[in-house]
């Protein structure tokens, strides 16, 4: 009986672990979500889009979500933490002191889109992990979606 309980617990652990691995978004997923968000923004306008990004469900999948900043770093929408809307994130630094929001703004200004790599606390592991965010400039705002590597 004790062996069966151990096997059952190991099986539950493995099932949950595999489920978590599949729940992590990848680079292609993040880019696709940002592009979908850009199309939604263009079709529906800022008010409706920003509300959907922050409060809705169609731009959240597993550990992925869309956020929006203006060209100065002000948060306009945030699917991961709507309490950040209205906060200036331009001075935000990663674990190594990198101004990663500024990096996204600079990249969006110069190229229109790209990836920004930085180190950030992973909410699942509670450890500082490498993170990469795909960003895309749409008119006067920047949409982003990040992944942990």
C-alpha positions in Angstrom: 0.0 0.0 0.0 2.8 2.4 0.9 4.6 1.6 -2.5 1.3 2.4 -4.4 1.0 5.7 -2.6 4.6 6.6 -3.5 4.1 5.6 -7.1 0.8 7.6 -7.2 2.6 10.7 -5.7 5.5 10.4 -8.2 3.0 10.1 -11.0 1.1 13.2 -9.9 4.3 15.1 -9.6 5.4 14.1 -13.1 2.0 14.9 -14.6 2.1 18.4 -13.0 5.7 19.0 -14.1 5.0 18.0 -17.7 1.8 20.2 -17.6 3.9 23.2 -16.5 6.5 22.6 -19.2 3.8 22.7 -21.8 2.3 25.9 -20.3 5.4 27.9 -21.0 5.3 30.1 -24.0 8.1 30.2 -26.6 9.5 33.0 -28.8 7.2 32.2 -31.7 4.2 32.3 -29.3 5.3 35.7 -27.9 5.8 37.2 -31.3 2.5 35.9 -32.6 0.7 37.3 -29.5 2.2 40.8 -30.1 1.3 40.7 -33.8 -2.2 39.6 -32.9 -2.4 42.5 -30.4 -1.2 45.0 -33.0 -3.9 43.9 -35.4 -6.5 44.2 -32.7 -5.2 47.6 -31.7 -5.4 48.8 -35.3 -8.9 47.4 -35.8 -10.4 48.5 -32.5 -8.6 51.6 -31.3 -6.6 52.2 -28.2 -9.3 52.4 -25.6 -10.9 49.0 -26.4 -7.5 47.4 -27.1 -5.8 48.5 -23.9 -8.8 47.4 -21.9 -8.8 44.0 -23.5 -5.0 43.6 -23.0 -5.3 44.4 -19.3 -8.6 42.9 -18.4 -9.6 40.5 -21.1 -8.6 37.0 -21.8 -7.8 36.8 -25.5 -4.2 38.2 -25.1 -3.3 35.9 -22.2 -2.2 32.3 -22.7 -0.4 30.2 -20.2 2.5 32.4 -19.0 2.2 34.9 -21.9 0.5 38.3 -21.9 0.6 41.6 -23.8 1.7 44.8 -22.3 1.8 48.3 -23.8 4.1 51.3 -23.0 4.3 54.7 -24.6 7.5 56.0 -26.2 8.6 57.4 -22.8 8.0 54.2 -20.8 4.6 54.8 -19.3 2.5 51.6 -18.9 -0.7 51.9 -20.9 -1.9 48.3 -20.6 -0.6 45.2 -18.8 -2.0 41.7 -19.0 0.2 40.3 -16.3 -0.4 43.1 -13.7 -3.1 45.7 -14.5 -2.0 47.7 -11.4 1.1 48.8 -13.4 -1.1 50.8 -15.8 -0.2 54.5 -15.3 3.3 53.7 -13.9 6.4 55.1 -15.5 8.7 52.1 -16.2 11.4 53.9 -18.0 13.8 53.7 -15.1 13.2 50.0 -14.4 16.5 48.0 -14.2 17.1 44.3 -14.4 19.3 42.3 -12.0 22.4 43.5 -13.8 21.4 47.2 -13.9 20.2 47.1 -17.5 17.5 49.7 -18.4 15.5 47.1 -20.4 12.4 49.3 -21.0 14.7 52.0 -22.4 16.3 49.2 -24.5 12.9 48.4 -25.9 12.1 52.0 -26.6 15.4 52.6 -28.3 15.0 49.4 -30.4 11.4 50.3 -31.4 12.5 53.8 -32.3 15.5 52.6 -34.4 14.1 49.4 -36.0 10.3 49.2 -35.2 10.6 45.8 -33.6 13.0 43.3 -32.0 13.9 41.4 -28.9 15.3 42.7 -25.6 17.2 40.3 -23.4 17.4 40.9 -19.6 17.3 39.1 -16.3 14.1 39.2 -14.2 12.6 37.3 -11.3 10.6 34.3 -12.6 7.3 34.2 -10.7 7.3 30.4 -10.8 10.9 29.6 -9.7 11.3 32.8 -7.7 14.8 32.9 -9.2 16.4 35.5 -11.4 16.2 34.0 -14.9 17.1 35.2 -18.4 14.1 36.7 -20.1 13.5 38.0 -23.6 10.7 40.3 -24.7 9.5 40.7 -28.2 8.4 44.3 -28.9 6.7 46.0 -31.8 6.1 49.7 -32.3 2.5 50.5 -33.5 2.1 54.2 -34.2 3.1 55.9 -30.9 3.1 52.9 -28.6 5.1 49.7 -28.1 3.5 46.3 -27.6 5.5 43.6 -25.9 5.3 40.0 -24.7 8.1 38.2 -22.8 9.3 34.7 -22.3 11.6 33.1 -19.7 14.5 31.2 -21.3 
